[in-house]
């Protein structure tokens, strides 16, 4: 069995990979934006997932993608971040 914190970290990384998979034109179109939704961890427990697409301060024109997965009942969570720079 995966420890609860490791499970949330793995889920945050998986969600970050999906969030970063958008083509640059789509990513640019949704920035700045964020959403929160309820999901289920692999263990079956209910978690809250938050995704954020923000303009980065450096380098100019880059997008900071952040994902946070929280178990509200246990007051635990994990976060994963990536910086996407414009092509070319």
Buried (B, 14 or more C-beta within 10 A) or exposed (E): EEEBEEBBBBBBBBBBEEBBEBEEEEBBEBBEEEEEEEEEBEEEBEBBBBBBBBEBEEEEEBBBBBBBBBBEEEEBBBBBEBEBEEEE
